[in-house]
Amino acid sequence: MHVFHCRFVFVAALALVVAAAGQAAVAAPRHIVIRNIGVFPGDMAVGFRSVWVSDHRGGTLIRLSRKNKVRHVEIGESVCSFPAIGGGRLWVWGCDSSQTYEVDPVRMKVVARRKGVAPVFGAGSLWTMDPNGKILRIDPKSGVVLARIDPQTDDLPNGGPDGVWGNSLWVSGDSSVSRIDVNTNKVSAVIPLPNAQPSGDKPGGYLYANYGVLAYGTFWTSNAAGMYAIDTATNSARQLGIKIKPLSQGGDVQVVAGAGSVWVRISNRKIARIDPKTGKETGTYPAAAAGGGGGIAVAFRSLWVANGGLGNVWRTRVH
């Protein structure tokens, strides 16, 4: 399940980034360290001219400005998965109560609560998941449940809604991805992931994958077996040659798009950059060796990386 998830100084990264086979090694770009932002920063989202970070153990939602200013919204319990953005609000999953909090980004406070977990927003609705793995379509203003949908995929215990793109809500599970038509509230396709593996505890740490994003005409999703690309026209999935290692302190394997690329954390120390045309890794960027967190975002010409084990965020310039 999507269970997760100032002062700053310049530091020179000492690691080398090895690009695709046959390319020369180049020095890793230096990064900014944004310190003391939370107890265990996790998943991220971009909206309202800010980067938002779920503090998995600290009970707050963290707001980072393009100038690295840090502000907090008090949630009052552990925060899981990435914040959803839509309808002029942020929607945050409370891990302990298994409900979704509505956050006003202007007043910087919780203003309402809604049913379900793993929220995403699209097609004028809030979408969450109930304890039985059913998808709830909710009117964001009234909180009324408009539809309860069986996604027909194994979204429990490690999966859930990824987002709404076009006319589909995409839902990732351990072995397949489901598309739900937002016009009919019915499943339009269940797409098997060949050689897929379940998320969870793994030798060397924890690997909570099944996060996805639709970008550059393809749906990209993480899995314990590695990265997959789904053709949106044929609903067929192919496994990419990008493997993901467990994180030593736990963390979600979030997938994001930006700067003409797809990005995913592949280990404690590395973020992979993927060429959407070829599906191949074109380089890696640094993350803290302490592991944990897992959240990433691309905004303001930068890659933002949550390092839960250190309680900080690294910001690296990208082009």
C-alpha positions in Angstrom: 0.0 0.0 0.0 1.1 3.6 -0.4 2.1 3.5 3.2 4.3 6.4 3.5 4.8 8.2 2.4 15.6 26.5 7.2 19.1 26.6 6.9 20.7 25.1 3.9 24.3 24.6 2.8 26.0 23.7 -0.4 27.8 20.4 -0.4 29.9 18.9 -3.1 28.8 15.4 -4.0 31.8 13.0 -4.3 30.0 10.2 -6.1 30.2 9.7 -9.8 27.1 9.3 -12.0 27.6 6.7 -14.7 25.3 7.4 -17.7 24.0 4.9 -20.2 26.4 2.3 -21.5 29.2 3.8 -23.6 28.9 7.3 -22.1 31.7 8.8 -20.0 31.3 9.1 -16.3 30.7 12.7 -15.0 30.8 14.2 -11.6 27.5 14.1 -9.7 25.9 17.6 -9.4 26.1 19.3 -6.1 23.0 19.8 -4.0 21.5 21.9 -1.4 20.6 20.3 2.0 17.3 21.6 3.5 17.6 20.7 7.2 15.3 20.1 10.1 12.1 20.0 8.0 10.5 17.0 9.8 10.9 13.7 11.7 10.7 11.4 8.7 10.0 13.2 5.4 8.4 10.9 2.9 6.4 11.3 -0.3 6.1 14.5 -2.3 3.8 16.5 -4.6 4.1 19.8 -6.4 1.4 22.5 -6.4 0.5 26.0 -5.3 4.0 27.2 -6.2 5.5 24.8 -3.6 6.8 21.4 -3.0 4.8 19.5 -0.4 6.3 16.7 1.8 4.4 14.2 4.0 6.1 13.9 7.4 5.5 10.2 8.0 6.4 10.1 11.7 6.1 13.8 12.6 2.4 14.3 11.9 2.8 17.4 9.7 2.6 18.4 6.0 5.7 20.3 5.0 5.6 23.1 2.5 8.9 24.1 0.7 9.0 27.3 -1.4 11.2 27.8 -4.4 13.5 29.7 -2.1 13.7 26.8 0.4 11.5 28.4 3.0 9.9 25.8 5.3 6.4 25.9 6.7 4.2 23.2 8.4 0.6 22.2 8.5 -0.4 20.3 11.6 -2.2 17.1 10.7 -2.0 15.5 14.2 -1.0 12.0 13.2 1.4 10.1 10.9 1.0 11.0 7.2 1.2 8.3 4.5 1.7 8.5 0.8 1.9 11.6 -1.4 -0.4 14.7 -0.9 -3.0 14.9 -3.6 -3.7 18.3 -5.2 -7.0 19.5 -6.8 -10.1 21.6 -6.3 -7.9 24.3 -4.7 -7.0 22.0 -1.8 -4.5 19.4 -0.7 -5.7 15.9 0.4 -3.6 14.0 2.9 -3.9 10.5 4.2 -3.8 10.1 8.0 -2.0 6.7 8.6 -3.5 6.1 12.0 -7.1 7.0 11.5 -7.3 5.8 7.9 -9.0 8.9 6.7 -8.2 11.8 4.3 -7.7 15.3 5.5 -8.6 18.3 3.4 -6.0 21.1 3.7 -6.5 24.7 2.7 -3.1 25.9 1.3 -4.0 29.6 2.0 -4.9 29.2 5.6 -2.4 26.4 6.0 -4.8 24.3 8.1 -7.0 21.2 8.0 -10.6 22.2 7.1 -12.4 18.9 6.7 -12.0 15.1 6.7 -13.1 12.6 4.1 -13.5 8.8 4.0 -10.8 6.5 2.7 -7.0 6.5 2.2 -4.5 7.0 -0.6 -6.3 10.1 -2.1 -6.0 11.4 -5.6 -8.0 14.1 -7.4 -9.4 14.3 -10.9 -12.5 14.7 -13.0 -14.0 16.9 -10.4 -13.8 14.3 -7.7 -11.8 13.0 -4.8 -10.8 9.4 -5.1 -9.8 7.2 -2.1 -9.6 3.6 -1.2 -11.6 1.8 1.6 -10.3 -0.9 3.9 -11.5 -3.6 1.5 -9.6 -2.2 -1.5 -12.7 -0.7 -3.1 -12.2 2.7 -4.8 -14.5 5.5 -3.4 -15.5 8.4 -5.7 -16.3 11.3 -3.4 -17.8 14.8 -3.9 -15.0 17.0 -2.6 -17.4 19.7 -1.2 -20.0 17.6 0.6 -18.0 14.4 1.3 -20.8 12.3 -0.2 -19.6 9.0 -1.6 -20.8 9.0 -5.3 -19.6 5.6 -6.2 -17.9 2.5 -4.8 -15.9 0.6 -7.4 -14.1 -2.7 -7.4 -10.8 -2.0 -9.3 -10.3 -5.7 -10.0 -6.7 -5.6 -9.1 -4.7 -6.6 -6.1 -4.4 -3.1 -4.6 -4.3 -4.5 -1.1 -2.1 -4.5 0.9 0.4 -2.6 -1.3 -1.2 -0.4 -3.9 -3.9 2.1 -4.6 -5.0 5.0 -6.8 -2.2 6.8 -8.7 -4.1 9.6 -10.4 -6.6 10.6 -13.1 -5.3 11.3 -16.6 -7.6 11.7 -19.5 -10.7 9.7 -18.9 -9.1 7.1 -16.6 -8.4 6.7 -13.0 -5.3 4.5 -12.8 -4.9 2.0 -9.9 -1.7 0.1 -9.3 -1.5 -3.3 -7.6 1.2 -5.9 -6.9 0.6 -7.8 -10.2 -1.5 -5.6 -12.4 -2.8 -2.0 -13.1 -6.4 -1.2 -13.4 -8.0 1.6 -15.5 -11.4 2.9 -14.4 -13.4 5.0 -16.8 -14.3 8.2 -14.9 -17.4 8.7 -17.1 -19.0 5.4 -16.2 -17.2 4.5 -13.0 -16.5 1.0 -14.5 -13.2 -0.8 -15.0 -12.2 -0.5 -18.7 -9.0 -2.6 -18.5 -6.9 -4.7 -16.1 -3.3 -4.8 -17.3 -1.1 -7.6 -16.1 2.6 -6.8 -15.2 4.8 -9.7 -16.5 7.1 -11.1 -13.8 5.8 -8.7 -11.2 6.6 -9.2 -7.5 4.7 -8.1 -4.3 5.9 -5.1 -2.3 6.8 -5.4 1.4 9.7 -6.4 3.6 12.6 -7.6 1.5 16.2 -8.7 2.3 18.1 -5.6 3.1 15.1 -3.4 3.9 11.6 -2.5 2.7 10.2 -1.9 -0.8 6.8 -0.3 -1.1 6.3 0.2 -4.8 3.1 0.3 -7.0 3.3 4.1 -7.7 2.7 5.4 -11.1 2.4 8.4 -13.4 1.1 9.0 -16.9 3.6 11.1 -18.8 4.9 11.4 -22.4 2.1 9.2 -23.6 3.0 6.2 -21.4 2.0 5.1 -17.9 5.1 4.4 -15.8 4.8 2.3 -12.6 7.2 1.0 -10.0 7.0 -2.6 -8.8 9.2 -4.8 -6.6 10.4 -6.4 -9.8 11.5 -3.1 -11.2 10.0 -0.4 -13.5 7.2 -1.0 -16.1 5.9 1.0 -19.0 2.3 0.6 -20.2 1.2 1.6 -23.7 -2.0 3.5 -23.1 -3.4 2.6 -26.5 -3.0 -1.1 -26.3 -3.1 -1.5 -22.5 0.0 -3.7 -22.7 2.9 -3.6 -20.2 6.6 -4.2 -20.7 9.2 -4.5 -18.0 12.1 -2.1 -18.3 15.7 -3.0 -17.4 15.7 -0.8 -14.3 15.8 -2.7 -11.0 14.9 -1.2 -7.6 16.7 -2.1 -4.4 15.0 -2.0 -0.9 15.4 1.1 1.3 17.0 0.3 4.6 14.6 2.4 6.7 11.5 1.9 4.7 10.1 4.1 2.0 7.8 4.3 -1.0 9.1 4.0 -4.5 7.4 7.1 -5.9 7.5 7.7 -9.7 7.4 11.3 -11.0 7.8 13.1 -14.3 9.5 16.4 -15.1 12.3 18.1 -17.1 11.6 15.8 -20.0 12.2 12.6 -18.0 10.7 10.0 -15.7 12.3 9.7 -12.2 12.3 6.9 -9.6 14.3 6.2 -6.5 16.2 2.9 -7.1 18.2 2.5 -3.9 19.3 4.3 -0.7 21.8 6.3 -2.6 20.4 6.8 -6.1 17.6 8.3 -8.1 17.3 7.1 -11.7 16.5 9.4 -14.6 14.7 7.6 -17.4 14.4 8.6 -21.0 10.7 8.4 -21.9 11.5 7.6 -25.6 13.7 4.6 -24.9 12.7 3.6 -21.3 16.4 3.4 -20.5 18.2 5.0 -17.6 20.2 8.0 -18.7 21.9 8.8 -15.4 21.6 8.8 -11.6 21.3 11.5 -9.0 22.3 11.3 -5.3 20.2 10.5 -2.3 21.4 10.1 1.3 22.9 6.7 2.2 20.9 6.7 5.4 17.9 5.6 3.3 14.3 6.0 4.1 11.8 8.5 2.8 11.6 7.7 -0.8 9.7 10.8 -2.0 10.9 12.7 -5.0 9.7 15.7 -7.0 10.8 17.7 -10.0 10.0 21.5 -9.7 11.7 24.8 -10.1 14.5 23.3 -12.3 15.4 21.0 -9.5 15.1 17.4 -8.3 13.9 17.2 -4.7 14.7 14.1 -2.7 13.3 13.2 0.8 15.8 11.5 3.0 13.7 10.1 5.8 16.7 8.6 7.7 18.3 12.1 8.1 15.1 14.2 8.4 16.1 16.4 5.5 15.5 17.1 1.8 18.2 17.4 -0.9 17.7 19.7 -3.8 19.7 19.2 -7.0 19.7 21.4 -10.1 18.6 19.5 -13.2 18.2 20.5 -16.9 
